[in-house]
Amino acid sequence: MAIDRRSLLLGTIAFAGAAPFGRAFAAGGSESDVAFVSAARRAAGDFCVLLLRADGSVVREIGLSGRGHDIAIHRPSGRVAVFARRPGTFAVAFEALRATPPQIFAAAEGRHFYGHGAFSSDGRLLYASENDIAGARGVIGIYDVARGYRKIGEHPSHGMGPHEILLLADGKTLAVANGGLDTVPDAGRENLNVDAMEASLAFVDAESGRLLTKHAMTGDLKSLSIRHVTQDATGLVWFGGQWEGAPSETPQLVGSAGRDRELRLIAPPALGAPELKGYIGSMAVSADGRIIAASAPKAGHVLYVDSATSSIISQSALKDVCGIAPEGREDFATSSGFGVMRFETARASVISEVELHDLAFDNHLRRVV
Amino acid sequence: MMVQQTIRITLSILALCAHAAGGVAAERPTYAAVVQSAVEKHVIPRIDELKAAAYPLPGAVGDLCRTGSAAASETLSSQFGKVVVAYAGVDFLRFGPMLEAGRRERLSFWPDPRGFMNRQLRLILLNKDQSIVQPGAIAKQSAAVQGLSALEILINKDVPLGPGEASQFRCALAETIALNVASVAGEITDEWEKPGGWKDKMLQPGPNNDTYKDASECASELVKALLVGLSLTADLQLKPHIDPKLKLAPPYEKSGLQKAFYAASIASLRGLYDALALEDFLKPDKDWVKNWAGGAWRTIEASDGVGGRSEKAQRADAPPLREVFDKMNGLRKLVVGEMTVDAGLTVGFNELDGD
């Protein structure tokens, strides 16, 4: 009954090429129409990556052997890599704008992915957040794109349970969201150290792996597991967290920090604003770099924050919303676990909405171009 | 993948049969009614059971430590088993009072693949720090050493608990831990049942309720607990038996309670499933869902969770654990994909298990 990870992966992954997902969304278009990419689950229960047009219709899908999570994108080359959801071990890289066969690669023995990664600015390297299972420490795996995504090294993540990693605008620094939680694949997705967790936001030199700055979550924020990050126009890194402590003590879940600026949480919302149920599932920044979006799927809300004032602009509502990506200059595209893709302003006004039947969008929606 | 295909084919055949036969729908209950039923007939009795089982535990430890008698040892083993079984029935109710103050981990530190508990307990026993056994002090230690998992080790050491000097510190520690278990179990009950507590929160949703705005949110919370329980049981109790690459000790194996833990998990899951009356929300053409779910429950309940046949099995054979595992996952898919959909409940893909 033993399941060989690699044979399972290679045996079941399927490349669907340019096959359209559904008739309703199959008409016309070409590969160059691709605007968004997201992992998804189909009604039959199997998993895939969807390449979507700007209107939310499907250009192409690539089958996956298990549930995917986030997608790293190198926009100049159109190269993308989707990672298995924690504690998965597969990753699939392909070209978003050309229907070429995908390249499959796996985490090394004793490692698993946390579902996120980032390309280097020249696109030659791919960084992935990983778990050194035996060592109980987070690492950043380094993969050589030209050599078929062969692993060529590792940096420490400078924390435990790294989740999203983001290459900052300087092209040299990685912002690492160390969730602080210890997991072991043998125990599924159970968090093993909730009462002793050490979350942090680490700034790491991408070339050397040297720790530049680390903001540790301590005191009242000790149980705030930092998971997702984005960067605004001024260079500040914005994070969204998952609260692992007592629900009655939940703090603000969104905040910002810089290499030389201390960590700050956003101002509390106005009285009567719906709560976020302790969970931010994805972060994004508007194309102009001014507005931060944070999705809260358990609450079914997207929170829009003015990065200049750290105050909440608005809060939109959509059941099981999680994927968010910039649209236009200061609008956003959102996607939900109920197959809805909605375009809206940061004032929470709906611009348009499309529902793709029989599929559920996974946590992250990324803009390809 | 093949198993998934088999499930899909089976479900499709059942769907055709049901369609041909023409199903009759039960009366659709209200969300408020199922929440009341689940809370009052399922949740409250089970947390009360845990409190009742935990209350005599410190006394049972004390008796053994004072007398060292075989009878006292047997009483403690039996009482410990009752608490573990009662805990298994509430382990998956991971919301509200169970989530506050880390109560779940403090009651039971399992799974523990890294052996945190053993390492920390060994240190405590080595250092014999008397401050740890002072009243209330254990509650400030790591969750790993506060509850049933640590107590199990202390009870099952080669040198039994008793009045001798060799087990003096171990006795003091065991009694402290037992008191903590009783205290945490009591807190859970109080937080659920006090006026304005979690029971009231769930039974009186509304605009002024800070957690639940309407009864559908309460029903969704309970359905999520059911789904969490099915996942936990499949992945942590069954899967390690069918995938030899997984190295995870079964729950309370040292006390021989792994079968009892499985049986209690399943009994409680079934109880919650029935209390939620999810099948009553199904559309008239969904008899195949009920039939499939009924068969899945029979298989799940026929197993003892470690490869044998349950004492209460309705079928003659012991179903292979792979089959039990697949049925449990299939049932989970039916709850998410058919029952909650027909019930109009929001159980989203992304919200279920954050990442």
Interface residues (C-beta under 8 A of the other chain):
Chain A: M1 A2 I3 T12 R41 A43 A44 G45 D46 S65 H69 R85 R86 G115 A136 H163 D182 V184 P185 D186 A187 G188 R189 E190 L192 N193 V194 D195 A196 R227 Q242 G245 A246 P247 S248 E275 Y279 G281 P297 K298 G300 K319 D320 V321 C322 S336 G337 F338 A360 F361 D362 N363
Chain B: M1 Q4 R8 G96 L99 E100 A101 G102 E105 P111 D112 P113 R114 F116 S142 A143 D210 S231 L232 D235 L236 K239 P240 I242 D243 P244 K245 L246 K247 L248 R322 K333 G337 T346 G348 F349 N350 E351 D353 G354 D355
